[in-house]
Amino acid sequence: MEELKCYMPKTLKEALEIKAKVDVIPLAGGSDLMVSHKRTMGLTPVFEKPVMIIRNLPELKRIYRNDKGECCIGAGCTSEEIAENTLCPWHLRQAASRMGAIGLRNSATIAGNIANASPKGDTPGPLYLLDARVKLSSVRGDREELVSDFIVKFRQIDLQPDELITEIIVPYSEDDFDYIFWHKVGTRKANAISKITVSQAIKFNKDDTVADYRVSATATGAKTNRSRDVENIIIGKKITPELTEQVIEAFDKVISPRAMPEFRREATRRMIRRFLSESAKRPKGKVIDTYEGYSVTGAPTPRS
Ligand SMILES: Cc1cc2nc3c(=O)[nH]c(=O)nc-3n(C[C@H](O)[C@H](O)[C@H](O)COP(=O)(O)OP(=O)(O)OC[C@H]3O[C@@H](n4cnc5c(N)ncnc54)[C@H](O)[C@@H]3O)c2cc1C
């Protein structure tokens, strides 16, 4: 068998120079790649191209606020690092804290989750909801793109051959909303691939009309679903049961779940109905109907 080269750059600059010259597969946590390249038990995975290990590049491990107050998350940050860092938006921390089990959360990175472009991936739901962008870097320079555009379709991303994802920039957080919602339906508490995940957020004007409303759902089509047209149905108006049903009906037309479609549609309808009807009552807390044990601003209780 032909031996393949494995690159282990020490800096981002070095990694980008390699990416510009060689057709390499970037390997971060390896939790998707090692599975997709696995062979039978006892045999090591085989890669068709050289691999470049990028998981320990220091430039990809930072979480900070930029001068606009946006949360910037290094591409190589793991789910555990995101779940534990209160700079990261609440919805994203919930999603990160429910990915796989503890071992996986310590290796799976946010860039790997995005680049995998699975409709069942947990982080794209919150990232779509909060208008997050990916920063893509190459020796030619940097560019930014909305995560929702970067994920083109099932397993397809808008990444040029010489580029790496270097940062995820999230302009909104829970502070921008009055009520927030995140719910993952899985078959187990840990290691559960999403059956469906719904993220929602709402902000009211002083006169009780809706200033902003957002809803996204994963595992409900070829990629994560969100539609500003649907959300606009309720923006500028007071929540009524009739308007809520209009939103539900319109979102139902946006999603296209293949497996268990009626279950996924009904679960989505119920979660939208619950969030809108509960937030219309203007309760004291900020979180509506998430899993027990999660608080608004503290770190989520991890599921081992
Ligand atoms: C047991 C198990 C349970 C899982 N449970 C969940 C779950 O609950 N929820 C969920 O969403 N996912 C889950 N996954 C899937 C997987 O763990 C995630 O998608 C993870 O975030 C992938 O990240 P990684 O760093 O391991 O990616 P890798 O496997 O290293 O890479 C994945 C892809 O991303 C590319 N890539 C990585 N980093 C970059 C970069 N910086 N720039 C460009 N391309 C890059 C790689 O080349 C590759 O194509 C599970 C996987 C396993 C094996």
The ligand as a Gaussian input file, in Angstrom:
#p B3LYP/6-31G(d) Opt

LIG

0 1
 C      -20.059000       8.625000      18.302000
 C      -20.335000       9.917000      17.584000
 C      -21.345000      10.729000      18.063000
 C      -21.618000      11.941000      17.421000
 N      -22.615000      12.729000      17.917000
 C      -22.867000      13.919000      17.327000
 C      -23.915000      14.761000      17.843000
 O      -24.583000      14.467000      18.821000
 N      -24.136000      15.931000      17.193000
 C      -23.414000      16.306000      16.099000
 O      -23.655000      17.386000      15.551000
 N      -22.424000      15.525000      15.591000
 C      -22.133000      14.355000      16.194000
 N      -21.140000      13.554000      15.670000
 C      -20.410000      13.978000      14.461000
 C      -19.056000      14.708000      14.729000
 O      -18.538000      14.407000      15.987000
 C      -19.175000      16.222000      14.589000
 O      -19.605000      16.554000      13.283000
 C      -17.862000      16.953000      14.896000
 O      -18.144000      18.293000      15.232000
 C      -16.833000      16.918000      13.787000
 O      -15.698000      17.664000      14.202000
 P      -14.220000      17.098000      14.102000
 O      -13.322000      18.150000      14.594000
 O      -14.107000      15.766000      14.751000
 O      -14.123000      16.954000      12.514000
 P      -13.126000      16.084000      11.619000
 O      -13.574000      14.654000      11.600000
 O      -11.716000      16.352000      11.971000
 O      -13.434000      16.757000      10.205000
 C      -14.733000      16.750000       9.637000
 C      -14.681000      17.490000       8.290000
 O      -14.394000      18.872000       8.518000
 C      -13.226000      19.264000       7.798000
 N      -12.577000      20.283000       8.628000
 C      -12.312000      20.230000       9.947000
 N      -11.794000      21.388000      10.381000
 C      -11.712000      22.199000       9.299000
 C      -11.254000      23.536000       9.096000
 N      -10.781000      24.288000      10.102000
 N      -11.332000      24.050000       7.861000
 C      -11.825000      23.323000       6.840000
 N      -12.269000      22.064000       6.960000
 C      -12.218000      21.504000       8.187000
 C      -12.442000      17.980000       7.623000
 O      -11.535000      18.044000       6.544000
 C      -13.584000      16.999000       7.377000
 O      -14.023000      17.093000       6.051000
 C      -20.853000      12.337000      16.284000
 C      -19.817000      11.510000      15.816000
 C      -19.549000      10.302000      16.458000
 C      -18.435000       9.438000      15.936000

